[in-house]
Amino acid sequence: MTHDPEDTDARLERLRLATDPVRPRPSFAARVAAAASREEASADWTFDLLLAARRLVPIAALAAAVGMIWAVQSEHAWNQAHAANASAELDMQW
């Protein structure tokens, strides 16, 4: 589909003339600036903390689970070593 460049220019000019009177209200820029400043004033560090926590909580939960598994295994190994040592001492006493 090809258009004559003059046809495209004429259509663009007609569109420009039709939309030229369309302008924002005089108070539009002031309302946008006021809304932006209200949003900046209401935003505080808690939003940033929640955003960071959303990413860190699963990692922290995984680290806690791995730590608990390690602690249980270490305690089990210590109990076995202690029991073996106590058994050896008991054999020596007899």
RALIN-V206439 format. One record per backbone hydrogen bond with DSSP energy under -0.5 kcal/mol. CO is the residue of the C=O (numbers start at 1). NH is the residue of the N-H. If there is no record, write none. Layout:
# RALIN-V206439
<<CO | NH> <CO | NH>>
This chain:
# RALIN-V206439
<<4 | 7> <4 | 8> <5 | 9> <6 | 10> <7 | 11> <8 | 12> <9 | 13> <10 | 14> <11 | 15> <12 | 16> <13 | 17> <14 | 18> <15 | 19> <16 | 20> <19 | 22> <21 | 23> <25 | 28> <27 | 31> <28 | 32> <29 | 33> <30 | 34> <31 | 35> <32 | 36> <33 | 37> <34 | 38> <35 | 39> <36 | 40> <37 | 41> <38 | 42> <39 | 43> <44 | 47> <44 | 48> <45 | 49> <46 | 50> <47 | 51> <48 | 52> <49 | 53> <50 | 54> <51 | 55> <52 | 55> <52 | 56> <53 | 57> <55 | 59> <56 | 60> <57 | 61> <58 | 62> <59 | 63> <60 | 64> <61 | 65> <62 | 66> <63 | 67> <64 | 68> <65 | 69> <66 | 70> <67 | 71> <68 | 72> <69 | 73> <70 | 74> <71 | 75> <72 | 76> <73 | 77> <74 | 78> <75 | 79> <76 | 80> <77 | 81> <78 | 82> <79 | 83> <80 | 84> <81 | 85> <82 | 86> <83 | 87> <84 | 88> <85 | 89> <86 | 90> <87 | 91> <88 | 92> <89 | 93> <90 | 94>>
